[in-house]
Amino acid sequence: MPKLEYKSEAVMRGRILFVFGVALGYVLGTRAGRERYEQIRASALKVWNDPRVQQQVATVEEFVKDKAPDVAEKATAAAKKVSATIRQARGTKQADQGQ
């Protein structure tokens, strides 16, 4: 499977959010409300259930599953580093105050 690049993920996410926002704005701004909502919903489901879209969804899910442990490890390491820095800063502050 092809590996996804961060930039393409961000672009795709932005496009999806834009389309969703346009659709939502249209529905909220129309007088035909519910009927038009159902039409948009049917179109969205049709797109979502398209095999090409589902193939990309599977690709993204696999990418996330592959990267999740690395992200968790880096987040844990960063949290420990921040915690140590805070403890050190507190210790320095207390030493400066003569405590």
ChimeraX attribute file (.defattr): number of C-alpha atoms within 10 A of each C-alpha:
attribute: neighborCount
match mode: 1-to-1
recipient: residues
	/A:1	6
	/A:2	6
	/A:3	9
	/A:4	14
	/A:5	9
	/A:6	9
	/A:7	9
	/A:8	10
	/A:9	12
	/A:10	11
	/A:11	11
	/A:12	12
	/A:13	11
	/A:14	12
	/A:15	12
	/A:16	12
	/A:17	12
	/A:18	12
	/A:19	11
	/A:20	13
	/A:21	12
	/A:22	12
	/A:23	17
	/A:24	13
	/A:25	11
	/A:26	15
	/A:27	18
	/A:28	14
	/A:29	10
	/A:30	12
	/A:31	10
	/A:32	10
	/A:33	12
	/A:34	12
	/A:35	12
	/A:36	16
	/A:37	17
	/A:38	12
	/A:39	11
	/A:40	16
	/A:41	13
	/A:42	12
	/A:43	12
	/A:44	14
	/A:45	11
	/A:46	11
	/A:47	13
	/A:48	13
	/A:49	12
	/A:50	11
	/A:51	11
	/A:52	11
	/A:53	12
	/A:54	13
	/A:55	12
	/A:56	12
	/A:57	13
	/A:58	12
	/A:59	16
	/A:60	15
	/A:61	12
	/A:62	15
	/A:63	16
	/A:64	13
	/A:65	11
	/A:66	11
	/A:67	11
	/A:68	12
	/A:69	11
	/A:70	11
	/A:71	12
	/A:72	11
	/A:73	11
	/A:74	12
	/A:75	12
	/A:76	12
	/A:77	12
	/A:78	12
	/A:79	12
	/A:80	12
	/A:81	12
	/A:82	12
	/A:83	12
	/A:84	12
	/A:85	12
	/A:86	12
	/A:87	12
	/A:88	12
	/A:89	12
	/A:90	12
	/A:91	13
	/A:92	12
	/A:93	12
	/A:94	11
	/A:95	10
	/A:96	9
	/A:97	8
	/A:98	7
	/A:99	7
